[in-house]
């Protein structure tokens, strides 16, 4: 949908084919996106799904957190301690912290248009 001209809609079955995602699974994704206000639906001859705002204005972190919750901001890599932190680091904390920071920055600074 991010590649489509602004305001243009696409049928769910066509989007399913283009994205190579099973229709039943895609319908659940689209429902979540619609309920969160990222996607609009229209019935009728020119109906279908479309983004509710410009793809350049939707940060990846918004979508990641919608589906992954706090998992989009990964915690302790090795799971040694549930409260892994700078004060109580696990054995991988220092290096994993760099990866987490880079991942978070990627999600926070890029939009769905950037990866479309």
C-alpha positions as CSV (number, residue, x, y, z in Angstrom):
1,X,0.0,0.0,0.0
2,X,2.9,2.3,0.6
3,X,3.8,2.1,-3.1
4,X,0.4,3.0,-4.3
5,X,-0.6,6.6,-5.3
6,X,-2.1,8.6,-2.4
7,X,-5.8,7.8,-1.9
8,X,-5.8,4.7,-4.2
9,X,-7.3,1.5,-2.7
10,X,-6.5,-2.1,-3.3
11,X,-8.6,-5.2,-2.8
12,X,-7.5,-7.5,0.0
13,X,-7.2,-10.5,-2.5
14,X,-5.0,-8.4,-4.8
15,X,-2.9,-7.2,-1.9
16,X,-2.6,-10.8,-0.7
17,X,-1.3,-11.9,-4.1
18,X,1.2,-8.9,-4.4
19,X,2.5,-9.4,-0.9
20,X,2.5,-13.2,-1.2
21,X,0.7,-13.4,2.1
22,X,-2.2,-15.9,2.7
23,X,-5.5,-14.0,2.5
24,X,-6.7,-15.2,6.0
25,X,-3.5,-14.1,7.6
26,X,-3.5,-10.7,5.8
27,X,-7.1,-10.0,6.8
28,X,-6.0,-10.2,10.5
29,X,-3.1,-7.9,9.9
30,X,-5.3,-5.4,8.0
31,X,-7.9,-5.5,10.8
32,X,-5.3,-4.7,13.4
33,X,-4.0,-1.8,11.2
34,X,-7.5,-0.6,10.6
35,X,-8.4,-0.7,14.3
36,X,-5.2,1.3,15.1
37,X,-6.1,3.9,12.4
38,X,-3.3,3.2,9.9
39,X,-5.6,1.7,7.2
40,X,-9.0,2.8,5.9
41,X,-11.4,0.6,4.1
42,X,-14.0,1.5,1.5
43,X,-16.8,-0.6,0.1
44,X,-18.0,-0.5,-3.5
45,X,-16.6,-0.5,-7.0
46,X,-13.4,1.5,-6.1
47,X,-13.3,0.0,-2.7
48,X,-10.5,-1.8,-0.8
49,X,-7.8,-0.9,1.6
50,X,-5.6,2.2,1.7
51,X,-3.3,3.9,4.1
52,X,-5.0,6.5,6.2
53,X,-2.1,8.9,6.1
54,X,1.0,9.3,3.9
55,X,3.5,6.5,4.2
56,X,6.2,9.0,4.8
57,X,4.5,9.9,8.1
58,X,4.3,6.4,9.5
59,X,7.4,5.4,11.4
60,X,8.4,1.7,11.4
61,X,8.4,1.8,15.3
62,X,4.7,2.5,15.2
63,X,3.9,-0.6,13.2
64,X,6.4,-2.8,15.0
65,X,5.0,-1.9,18.4
66,X,1.5,-2.4,17.2
67,X,2.3,-6.1,16.4
68,X,5.2,-6.8,18.7
69,X,4.6,-4.6,21.7
70,X,7.6,-4.3,23.9
71,X,9.3,-7.1,21.9
72,X,10.1,-4.6,19.2
73,X,12.5,-3.2,21.8
74,X,14.4,-6.4,22.6
75,X,15.5,-7.1,26.1
76,X,18.2,-9.3,27.4
77,X,19.8,-11.4,24.7
78,X,20.7,-14.4,26.8
79,X,17.9,-14.2,29.4
80,X,20.3,-14.6,32.3
81,X,18.5,-12.0,34.3
82,X,15.1,-10.6,33.8
83,X,16.3,-7.1,35.0
84,X,19.4,-7.0,32.8
85,X,20.7,-3.4,32.8
86,X,23.8,-1.3,33.0
87,X,23.8,-1.8,36.7
88,X,23.0,-5.6,36.5
89,X,24.4,-6.7,33.1
90,X,24.3,-10.2,31.7
91,X,27.4,-11.6,29.9
92,X,26.3,-10.2,26.5
93,X,24.9,-6.8,27.8
94,X,27.6,-4.5,26.4
95,X,27.6,-5.8,22.9
96,X,23.8,-6.5,22.7
97,X,23.2,-2.9,23.9
98,X,24.8,-1.6,20.7
99,X,22.6,-3.9,18.6
100,X,19.5,-2.9,20.4
101,X,20.3,0.8,20.1
102,X,20.9,0.4,16.3
103,X,17.7,-1.5,15.8
104,X,15.7,1.0,17.8
105,X,17.2,3.9,15.8
106,X,16.4,2.1,12.6
107,X,12.7,1.7,13.6
108,X,12.4,5.2,15.0
109,X,14.0,7.1,12.1
110,X,12.6,5.2,9.1
111,X,9.1,5.2,7.7
112,X,7.2,2.6,5.7
113,X,7.9,4.7,2.6
114,X,11.6,4.3,3.2
115,X,11.4,0.6,2.9
116,X,8.7,0.5,0.2
